[in-house]
Amino acid sequence: LGGISLVVDGEPDFSYRDVSSGDELVDGYRRIVEQIPDDVAGFVWTQLTDVEGELNGLLTRDRVPKTDPARIREINETFLQTRGRWRSTIDAPSTPRGSVP
């Protein structure tokens, strides 16, 4: 999953799928997140920024967002609230971390 490329500056490079706007990038990101099975606790977007050879980051090489970050956050928050198993079901340890019982 992934590999969505929105070229902001420079020449197109390797990608699995090209989009032409920030809206299309958000839509593609949402579709990918919606495919994650319910029993998955989380996921990683392995390329946060564009790098030489691959332009499929959510940010340009200069760390400029390709779309409104709030829209990506909304998708992530929805995942966490509705499908991600991010809350631990294990009781907290009885002794503080780093102390000897």
Secondary structure per residue as TSV (DSSP state, phi and psi in degrees):
chain	resnum	aa	ss	phi	psi
A	1	L	-	360.0	150.0
A	2	G	-	108.4	-153.7
A	3	G	-	73.7	28.2
A	4	I	E	-86.5	126.2
A	5	S	E	-115.7	122.7
A	6	L	-	-116.9	106.0
A	7	V	-	-80.8	117.0
A	8	V	-	-98.1	-49.6
A	9	D	S	-127.9	140.7
A	10	G	S	95.2	-169.2
A	11	E	-	-92.5	147.3
A	12	P	-	-57.8	150.2
A	13	D	-	-137.7	-162.1
A	14	F	B	-59.6	135.7
A	15	S	-	-162.5	160.6
A	16	Y	S	-89.0	-29.1
A	17	R	E	-152.1	130.8
A	18	D	E	-99.3	141.4
A	19	V	-	-125.5	162.7
A	20	S	S	-115.6	4.3
A	21	S	S	-153.6	163.5
A	22	G	H	-62.4	-34.8
A	23	D	H	-62.8	-42.0
A	24	E	H	-66.8	-35.2
A	25	L	H	-63.3	-45.9
A	26	V	H	-62.5	-43.8
A	27	D	H	-61.5	-42.2
A	28	G	H	-64.8	-42.6
A	29	Y	H	-60.8	-45.6
A	30	R	H	-59.8	-44.6
A	31	R	H	-61.2	-38.9
A	32	I	H	-65.7	-47.2
A	33	V	H	-62.7	-38.1
A	34	E	H	-66.5	-18.6
A	35	Q	T	-82.8	-11.2
A	36	I	S	-69.1	127.2
A	37	P	-	-61.4	153.8
A	38	D	T	-61.1	-26.4
A	39	D	T	-88.5	9.7
A	40	V	-	-92.8	130.9
A	41	A	-	-79.9	-24.2
A	42	G	-	-174.8	-175.7
A	43	F	-	-154.5	166.1
A	44	V	-	-127.9	130.3
A	45	W	-	-92.1	104.2
A	46	T	S	-69.7	-16.7
A	47	Q	-	-127.4	87.5
A	48	L	S	-64.5	-38.3
A	49	T	B	-119.7	157.5
A	50	D	-	-63.7	146.8
A	51	V	B	-135.7	167.5
A	52	E	T	-59.8	127.4
A	53	G	T	97.1	-20.1
A	54	E	B	-146.3	124.5
A	55	L	-	-114.4	47.4
A	56	N	-	-115.0	30.8
A	57	G	-	-82.1	167.5
A	58	L	S	-83.6	-14.9
A	59	L	B	-123.4	155.7
A	60	T	-	-73.6	175.7
A	61	R	T	-57.4	-31.3
A	62	D	T	-87.7	12.0
A	63	R	-	66.8	32.3
A	64	V	-	-96.9	126.3
A	65	P	B	-59.5	137.8
A	66	K	S	-82.8	-14.9
A	67	T	S	-152.1	172.9
A	68	D	-	-64.6	115.7
A	69	P	H	-58.2	-27.1
A	70	A	H	-62.7	-31.2
A	71	R	H	-70.3	-38.0
A	72	I	H	-67.9	-42.4
A	73	R	H	-60.4	-41.6
A	74	E	H	-58.4	-42.3
A	75	I	H	-63.4	-44.8
A	76	N	H	-64.1	-42.5
A	77	E	H	-64.0	-40.7
A	78	T	H	-61.6	-42.5
A	79	F	H	-58.1	-48.3
A	80	L	H	-63.2	-39.9
A	81	Q	H	-77.7	-29.3
A	82	T	H	-109.6	-25.9
A	83	R	T	-136.6	-31.5
A	84	G	-	-70.1	136.9
A	85	R	-	-93.6	57.7
A	86	W	-	-84.6	-17.6
A	87	R	S	-84.0	132.6
A	88	S	-	-75.0	141.5
A	89	T	-	-104.0	4.2
A	90	I	S	-91.0	135.6
A	91	D	-	-62.5	148.7
A	92	A	-	-64.8	148.4
A	93	P	-	-62.2	150.0
A	94	S	S	-77.5	-17.5
A	95	T	S	-116.2	144.6
A	96	P	-	-60.6	148.0
A	97	R	T	-56.3	134.4
A	98	G	T	89.4	-9.3
A	99	S	-	-96.8	160.1
A	100	V	-	-96.8	129.9
A	101	P	-	-67.6	360.0
